[in-house]
Amino acid sequence: MKPTPEAIAFCQKLTREIVVAFLTDEPLEAPLKGFPPNQSNLISTIETGLEEI
């Protein structure tokens, strides 16, 4: 799923307060985080990403 420009703009405003991540194959600009949905170790990758917060 490709995040819409409107969703990206809204989430960029939120990143001042919270971490925002998407399940997507689309590249995202920091500070947004993206996780490829077909990744074999998706749960582990998301858990690692949360630990970095």
C-alpha positions in Angstrom: 0.0 0.0 0.0 1.3 3.4 -0.9 0.8 6.1 1.8 -1.0 9.1 0.3 0.7 12.5 0.3 -2.0 13.7 2.7 -1.3 10.9 5.1 2.4 11.6 4.9 2.0 15.3 5.6 -0.3 14.6 8.5 2.1 12.0 10.0 5.1 14.4 9.6 3.3 16.8 11.9 2.6 14.0 14.4 6.3 13.0 14.6 7.0 16.0 16.8 5.1 14.1 19.5 5.1 10.4 18.5 6.8 7.9 16.3 4.9 7.1 13.1 5.5 3.9 11.1 3.9 2.4 8.0 3.8 -1.1 6.6 4.8 -0.3 3.1 7.4 -1.0 0.3 7.5 2.7 -0.5 10.5 4.8 0.7 9.7 7.2 3.4 11.6 10.3 4.6 12.8 10.5 8.1 11.5 10.7 10.8 8.8 8.4 9.4 9.6 4.7 9.5 8.6 2.1 7.0 8.5 -1.7 7.3 8.1 -3.9 4.2 4.9 -6.0 4.7 6.3 -9.1 3.0 9.4 -9.2 5.1 10.0 -12.7 6.6 11.0 -11.4 10.1 8.4 -8.5 10.2 7.4 -8.9 13.8 11.1 -9.0 15.0 11.9 -6.0 12.8 9.0 -4.0 14.3 10.0 -5.0 17.8 13.6 -3.8 17.2 12.2 -0.6 15.7 10.1 0.0 18.9 13.1 -0.7 21.1 15.0 2.1 19.4 12.4 4.7 20.4 
